[in-house]
Amino acid sequence: MTASSRNSVFYQRFLQKVEAANPTGDIYVVTDNLSSHNSLSTRTWGVLVLAH
């Protein structure tokens, strides 16, 4: 997947696509220190997703 920008919005869209492609299995994500990978909005989004 490509994105026009490397920001939290596009990173979260990417994670949503990964989740949709594998709705029942475990997903492991390894990231680097790009700010969109650990922004407040991404961490908040992750908490909400993991709560389901």
C-alpha positions as CSV (number, residue, x, y, z in Angstrom):
1,M,0.0,0.0,0.0
2,T,1.2,3.5,-0.8
3,A,0.2,6.7,0.8
4,S,0.5,10.3,-0.2
5,S,1.9,11.2,3.2
6,R,3.6,9.5,6.1
7,N,1.3,10.7,8.9
8,S,-0.8,9.1,11.6
9,V,-4.0,9.2,9.5
10,F,-2.5,7.1,6.6
11,Y,-0.7,4.8,9.1
12,Q,-4.0,4.1,10.9
13,R,-5.7,3.4,7.5
14,F,-2.9,0.9,6.7
15,L,-3.5,-0.8,10.0
16,Q,-7.2,-1.0,9.4
17,K,-6.6,-2.7,6.0
18,V,-4.2,-5.2,7.7
19,E,-6.9,-5.9,10.3
20,A,-9.6,-6.3,7.7
21,A,-7.4,-8.7,5.7
22,N,-6.9,-10.9,8.8
23,P,-10.0,-10.5,11.0
24,T,-9.5,-13.7,13.1
25,G,-5.8,-14.2,13.4
26,D,-3.1,-12.6,15.4
27,I,-1.3,-9.6,13.9
28,Y,2.2,-8.6,15.0
29,V,3.4,-5.1,13.9
30,V,7.0,-4.1,14.1
31,T,7.6,-0.4,13.5
32,D,10.5,2.1,13.6
33,N,10.5,5.4,15.4
34,L,8.6,7.4,12.8
35,S,6.4,9.9,14.6
36,S,3.2,8.6,13.0
37,H,3.9,5.1,14.5
38,N,3.8,6.4,18.1
39,S,1.7,9.6,17.9
40,L,-1.0,10.2,20.5
41,S,-3.8,9.6,17.9
42,T,-2.2,6.2,16.8
43,R,-1.8,5.1,20.4
44,T,-5.4,6.1,21.2
45,W,-6.6,4.3,18.1
46,G,-4.7,1.2,19.1
47,V,-6.2,1.2,22.6
48,L,-9.7,1.4,21.0
49,V,-9.0,-1.4,18.6
50,L,-7.5,-3.7,21.2
51,A,-10.6,-3.1,23.4
52,H,-12.8,-4.9,20.9
